[in-house]
């Protein structure tokens, strides 16, 4: 039985209130909020966060890693390799990018479902638009990771894939010329009248392949370019219950939207439920699944859920949102910008830089951060053992707020962290306000981008407050 054995989702900490847009931009905005990736996040770092959560739930090392994003950090270079390194996957696991379209994310799910072995399908996007545009207000930033395999005693299938169908049609809906920053869209009504009947046709074909009827389906999730198109298509499907597409609290998340709604759908299901995902992007892809008995324990494995993340977060001002997206140039700190990352130096410290793997003395157990070849007492050389620290938690023993050092979004909060099982390291804190930081506060690790120079992101790990 092939199906979904685990999943993970990631919604950034910050939220933009759409009501804050119009007073400054003069137009746009609306009701509700949208998720906002921090200045030190990109699709790669968010995919790592979703992948880490899926890995913790899976207990199975994937044979293949796939990554989809409409706006990846790199072109002409595989982005999935950085995710592969951060997740500490073995060299034998292939890592591949899927393409620069929303539909590529669903393609990854369908390819994994029809393949063999265990595949980790990740997708992430940061959605932007011109100030006051519908894309700016309606977009959202998110990541999701789905593990697809044949199941095992350690990692059983939680949702069996029982049918699927696709319909492809060429028409102008949403596009961006290579090199352009903002996407363009055609008339929303035109897309609606094209997608709705195509969605119903694909949905019925998927149900026929699964051997079930519309009445057998408990819930349908519709992933669409806009909430208006999603609502029209849901009506055409004749579904008894349609899942909230999170447009009011999260937004439309590009390539991450289908897998994010799939995770939300599975977290809202009960064992035995037949559910369906219908994704509208340059055609329609419909996937029908049945939740297994093993899914009863899935909530404990996939925490935090999509709903829990959507209900949390902290507000971000519209001015800072524009600055983080490079749409508002702010006065930088009076310090030189950092140098470009050295490819050779990064390659020598791959396990530390991407995997956050320290070393430990096999005799004393002392943890060395960064990893070292020699023990602290100088008695042992090249005998240290690896100590993965990405999932470690720690306590702030002291901190400082630096308003002078270079940062894409000053000031910087630096803290010295004592890790629970040994090791001490000065780290930059993220996803927090200055007045939240206290000595004794608990922190966890997160994969971020320190800065980007000459088109090369300098990835490393930061600490964030452990909330809840």
Secondary structure, DSSP 8 states (H G I E B T S, - for coil): --EEEEEEEEE-SEEEETHHHHHHHSS---SSEEEE--TT--HHHHHHHHHHHHHHHH-S--SEEEEE-SS-S-SSS-SHHHHHHHTT--TTSEEEE--SSTHHHHHHHHHHHHSSS-EEEEEEE----STT-HHHHHB--EEEEEEEE---SSS--SEEEEEEEEEE----SEE--TT-SS-EE--HHHHHHHHHHHHHHHHHHHHHHHT--GGGEEEEEEE-SSHHHHHHHHHHHT-S-B----TTTT-B-GGGHHHHHHHHHHHT--TT-EEEEEEESSEEEEEEEEE-GGGGGHHHHS-S-HHHHHT--EEE-HHHHHHHTTSS-----SS-------HHHHHHTHHHHTT-EEEE-TTT--EESS--SB-TTS--BS--EEEE-TT-EEEEEEEEEESSS--TTS-EEEEEEEETTS-EEEEEEES--GGG--TT-EEEEEEEEEEEETTEEEEEEEEEE---
